[in-house]
Amino acid sequence: QVQVVESGGGWVQPGESLRLSCVVSGIPFNDYNIRWHRQTPGKQRELVAIITPGGTATYADFVKGRFSASRDNAKNTVYLQMNSLEFEDTAVYYCNAQNFPSRTRNYWGQGTQVTVSA
């Protein structure tokens, strides 16, 4: 059984930091890209970052320079370090495992809430 479990969300003030974690089990982790998405009520889910099995990460423009993704393949875990958080970063953050390169399988977590508020 495949499990994708996010954690680390919470409430922070603008300018502060959070680190999200995503633990994946039940799949060959090294064969999967891990993608972070986020969604706010009434809006479409948007891609935040992608990290390849080799650890190469790409980011959406709106988080470049503030967010950093990393992965520990030995622990089947991906991290999203979020610095200089802004009000607009408030969202539910989802972790998605997608097999590479065929992209035929997608597994999603339940999400973790991040709230940035004064």
Residue pairs with C-beta under 8 A, 6 or more apart in sequence:
1 26
2 24
2 25
2 26
2 27
2 97
2 107
3 23
3 24
3 25
3 26
4 22
4 23
4 24
4 95
4 96
4 97
4 107
4 108
4 109
5 22
5 23
5 24
5 95
5 109
5 110
6 20
6 21
6 22
6 93
6 94
6 95
6 109
6 110
6 111
6 112
7 20
7 21
7 23
7 112
8 18
8 19
8 20
8 21
8 112
9 18
9 20
9 92
9 93
9 112
9 113
9 114
9 115
10 18
10 113
10 114
10 115
11 115
11 116
11 117
12 18
12 85
12 114
12 115
12 116
13 116
13 117
13 118
14 85
14 86
14 87
14 116
14 118
15 84
15 85
16 85
16 116
17 81
17 82
17 83
17 84
17 85
18 82
18 85
18 114
19 79
19 80
19 81
19 82
20 36
20 79
20 80
20 82
20 93
20 95
20 112
20 114
21 77
21 78
21 79
22 34
22 36
22 77
22 78
22 79
22 80
22 95
22 109
23 75
23 76
23 77
24 32
24 34
24 76
24 77
24 78
24 95
24 97
24 107
25 76
27 97
27 99
27 105
27 107
29 53
29 73
29 76
29 97
30 53
30 73
31 53
31 99
31 100
32 53
32 97
32 98
32 99
32 100
33 50
33 51
33 52
33 53
33 97
33 98
33 99
33 100
34 50
34 51
34 69
34 71
34 78
34 95
34 96
34 97
34 98
35 47
35 48
35 49
35 50
35 51
35 95
35 96
35 97
35 98
36 47
36 48
36 49
36 50
36 69
36 78
36 80
36 93
36 94
36 95
36 96
37 45
37 46
37 47
37 48
37 93
37 94
37 96
38 45
38 46
38 48
38 89
38 91
38 92
38 93
38 94
38 114
39 45
39 46
39 91
39 92
39 94
39 111
40 90
40 91
40 92
45 94
46 60
47 60
48 59
48 60
48 63
48 67
48 80
48 93
49 57
49 58
49 59
49 60
49 63
49 67
49 69
49 80
50 57
50 58
50 69
51 57
51 69
51 70
51 71
51 78
52 100
53 71
53 73
53 100
55 70
55 71
57 68
57 69
57 70
59 67
59 69
62 88
63 82
63 89
66 82
66 83
66 84
66 85
67 80
67 81
67 82
67 83
68 80
68 81
68 83
69 78
69 79
69 80
69 81
70 78
70 79
70 81
71 77
71 78
71 79
72 78
72 79
78 95
80 93
82 89
82 114
85 114
85 116
86 116
87 116
87 117
88 116
89 114
89 116
90 114
90 115
90 116
90 117
91 113
91 114
92 111
92 112
92 113
92 114
93 111
93 112
93 113
93 114
94 108
94 109
94 110
94 111
95 108
95 109
96 106
96 107
96 108
96 109
97 105
97 106
97 107
98 105
98 106
98 107
99 105
